[in-house]
Amino acid sequence: MIGLVVVSHSPALADAAIALALEMVGRGDPPAVIAAAGTPDGGLGTDAAAIAEALAAADSGDGVLVLLDLGSAILSAEMALEFVDPDLAERVTLSPAPLVEGLVAAVVTAAAGGSVADCAAEAERGLTAKVQHLAVEPEPEPDAAPASHQPDAPRGRPP
């Protein structure tokens, strides 16, 4: 079974997201879900060494899916991949999925025997139900940038 790692700036957020996701599999056979959250001194932040340890702890040989909360968590996770055995690094997938919805979907899929690719795909679809229910449509692309953002436009005159 694959393992999962939750990289968060906040240990409380990681622990709560993991608890929620594990509730969805009940008394079944849940996957390993390891938090790598906070800084060594107990503050908010991420720690590449702690992430590397979590990757090793979550790996059973079938791969590890990593869900992340905020931008710098990505950088720390990428750095952690440099600290682990290259064979393990090849089995790790960093997911762009939303943390809570993605984690729930990935845990349920992993508990059902899904591969890392299956879990990653379900995690990425984790936001679909909310988007459809709220009828959210993507912002339209602007036709052109304002004159101040067009480097070739003459200064002081519209393009």
HELIX and SHEET records of a PDB file:
HELIX    1   1 PRO A   11  GLU A   23  1                                  13    
HELIX    2   2 ALA A   48  ALA A   58  1                                  11    
HELIX    3   3 GLY A   71  PHE A   83  1                                  13    
HELIX    4   4 PRO A   86  GLU A   90  1                                   5    
HELIX    5   5 LEU A   99  ALA A  111  1                                  13    
HELIX    6   6 VAL A  116  GLU A  124  1                                   9    
HELIX    7   7 ARG A  125  LEU A  127  5                                   3    
HELIX    8   8 THR A  128  HIS A  133  1                                   6    
HELIX    9   9 ALA A  147  HIS A  149  5                                   3    
SHEET    1   A 4 VAL A  33  ALA A  37  0                                        
SHEET    2   A 4 GLY A   3  SER A   8  1                                        
SHEET    3   A 4 VAL A  64  LEU A  68  1                                        
SHEET    4   A 4 VAL A  92  SER A  95  1                                        
END                                                                             
